[in-house]
Structure formats: structure tokens, C-alpha cells
Amino acid sequence: GMVMHRENGPNPDTKEEWLADVLADVEDAVIGIDGRLFSARQVNELEQFCFSNGFRLATDFAPADRVWTDRPARPAGKAMVHDIKYAGESVESKLERIEACIEIQQADAMLVAALDCIAWALNLRGTDVAFTPVVTSFLYISEPETVLFIDPDKVTDEVARHLKASGVKVKNYDDVEKYLGKIRENVSVLVDPDEVNDRLASAIASKIFAKNPIAMLKGVKNEVEIEGFRRAMERDGA
């Protein structure tokens, strides 16, 4: 890549303006990105920009995989069951309500990438992100089967029993792309374009782009959750 020193004028406001500037005189320019690090919407916008400027976009550029040799492993903290006495609603009930929302969008299934929504839907908690009790995972929800993609080491016996009792299958975290690629074309999968990365969205044959409905469900607190808030406020105040 070239670094251009701009003698005059302000810096460009957007990466697109900068790219158009830097690549103005480059023939057959190819812009490479790692599709795992951009949402489906971001890649769509970048594709439109490239098309109108005569650039080509490659979404499989992943230099970190080769260059970053001492990369730390994914967080390996165990998942934990968030007891029904704190959650106030069973996983089965939540999944039923989510499936009803999926149906309203005229989809057959949904891929969930937002970790807070996965934690809520499956009554799970974890230690993978500082100050946020979530578990690194992906969740595929459909009537025939609901599958949690997670590192097997994170699944304790208790979590395994909890998921099995809730009718949730467990598969390896790294198998999610392969699994999505095998879904038949007559199954339409709801995908939130702001939450799902482009690599996974692209693996799905037929998708419906729509807002993740779980965020709204999760936002409406039940009596048990409201009581939990009050308890937390009392302890915090004390």
C-alpha cells in the first residue's frame, strides 16, 4: 500500500473518500477486507462504492491469520446456567416467542450473533467479555432444530444438561459456517445485517435481512427480572 502525504485540504471524512483518493490513478484496483470483521450491511455498502468506482472488492483477505503468530486463544471461561429463579422464564418459552417473531418476518429460521441476545434466549451467562456476562457463541434457531455453536471446553455438565432439557443442540464454534452452508435453499434464514458478519451471511443460501427481534423481547422485563433490578439497586446503594 502507499501512504499519501496530502499537502493541502482537510483529511477525507470517510474511508470511501480516502480510498477513492488513494486509488484514483490505480488501474484494476482490488480492495481486500476480512469478511469476518465487517457486518453484512458494511460489506454491502462497500460493494456499492467499489462498483460505482470501478474497484473490485475481495472479502477473503485475512492477513492476521498468517502474520499474527502469537495470537492469544479465544477466552476459555466456562458457560454458566442463569437459574430460572433469576431469569423468570424458561428457555423453551423464550424460544417459542422468538420463533413466533421469526414467523412474522416470514422466515423459517434465524442466525443470532449478538451475544447478549444469546445469553438471554438460552439463560446462559459467561466471563468472555469484560464487564458483560456473555459467552462467545453463535445461535441458530428454527422449529426443526436449535443449535448453539460454542467451544466444547466451555460447556460444563450442568450447561449440557440445561441445553439438552431445553431442546438445544450443541456444535463446535468453528463449524458454524459449514453448517450454514448446508441449509437448503427453501429454508429462509433471518439475518440482522448490522449484527451478522458478511462471511456468515454469505454462507446462507436464502436469507431475509431484518432487525434482530430478540432485542425487543429482551427489553421487556418480567416481574422476576424487575425484582432483580430492585435487589441490585439496594445492594449497590448499601
Secondary structure, 3 states (H helix, E strand, C coil): CCCCCCCCCCCCCCHHHHHHHHCCCCCCCEEECECCCCEHHHHHHHHHHHHHHCCEEECECCHHHHHCCCCCCCCCCCCEECCHHHHCCCHHHHHHHHHHHHHHCCCCEEEECCHHHHHHHHCEECCCECCECCCCCEEEEECCCEEEEECHHHCCHHHHHHHHHCCEEEEEHHHHHHHHHCCCCCCCEEECCCCCEHHHHHHCCCEEECCCCHHHHHHCCCHHHHHHHHHHHHHHHC
